[in-house]
Amino acid sequence: MGIHFTKGPPGISKLSEFIIHVLRFFVLKDIKEKASQMQFCQKSNGKEIAMYNGYTFYCHKQFWKTTIWSCTVGSSCKARLITTNEVNGQARVIKDAKTDHNHLRPAYMIDNKGYYVRL
């Protein structure tokens, strides 16, 4: 497995192309790590909950290609996730994350039916 460069715009050196290649690698690696920390489940009312780093998010707005998830604490916490809109929740990718919460992680469990239950 070697590094292959595609011809870039005029004026971009091989070093610049290499730096771009390395940056893309680390950005993709970061996206994959974030996705592995993200899970989805349903509440008993059928609404979907996103779980990321032990915090929970509800679907705030849904667009054609993306979904905005807001912290379940409410407007006092400004933490948000923006994900791609895939039918299969596990295939979604985090496009942007503002994860500065002003509170502790909520206490919850997933019951034997697979539903999210706040404790």
N, C-alpha and C positions, 0 to 999 in steps of 0.2 A: 504494500500500500504506500504509494508515494503522494506527494503533494502535486496537484495538477493545477495550473493556472490557465484561466481563459484570458484571452487578449482583452485588456481593459482599454479605456479611453486613451487617446494620445496624451503623453506627458506623465502617465503613471508608471513609476519604476517597478521593477521586480520586488524590491523591498516593500513598497507600498502595497502591492498585491498580496505579499506574504502577510503583512500586518492585517489587512482586511480579512484574509482567510482565517487567521488566528482569532480575530475578534468574533467572526461568525461562529467559530467552533465554540467559544466560551459562552456566547449568547444562547446558542442552541442547547448547550449543556445546562445552563441556568434554567431555561424554560422547561427542559425535561425533569430537572430536580423539583421545580415548583409543582409541576403536574403530578408528580408522584406523591406530593404532600397533600394534594387536594382530593377530597372524596365528596360524593353526593348521596343523599338519602331523602326519604320522604317523611313528612309529618303525617299524623293520623288523618288529617283533613285532605291529604293528597298533594299539598304544596311541597315543592322541592327545597331542600336546604343544602348549601355548600359548606363544607367543613375544610378549613385550612389552618394549619398550625394550632389546632385545638380551639379555634374560634369559629363561630357559626355566622353564616351570611344568608340573607333572603334575597330572592329575585326582585330587585328594585325596578329595573326597566329592561325590556327585551326588544332588541332591534333585529333587523334581518340577518346580520352577520355576527352580532355580539350581544352579550348579556351583561348588565351591570348588577353586581351583588353588593348589598350594603350590610353592615354589621347588624346583627339581630338586636343589639342593645337599643338601637334607635338613633335619633338625630344627634344625641350628645356625643356619639362616637363617629368619627369621620372616616373610618377604615372602609375601603372599597376594593372589590376585585372586578376586573373586566375580563371575560372569557369569550372564546369563540362559541358560536351557537351550533353545537352538534346534538343530534338526537340522542346518541349514546353519551351519557354524562362522563364516562371515563375517558372518552376521546377528546374532551374539551381541552383547550390550551389557554393558560393565563396569558393575556396580552399585556395587562398592566395590573399592578397591585400596590395599594397604599395600605400598609398593614400596621400603622401606628395606632394601637388601641389605647384608650384612656381608662381601662378597667381590666379586671382579671378575666381569665377564660371562664366561660359558663360551664356549669356542671350539667352533664347530659349523659345519656346512654342510648344504645340502639337495642330495642326490645327484640324478642324472639321472632317477631314478624318482619323485622328489618326496619321498623319505624323509629324515627328520632323522638326521644322523650326528654324534656327538660326536667332536671331534678330540683 
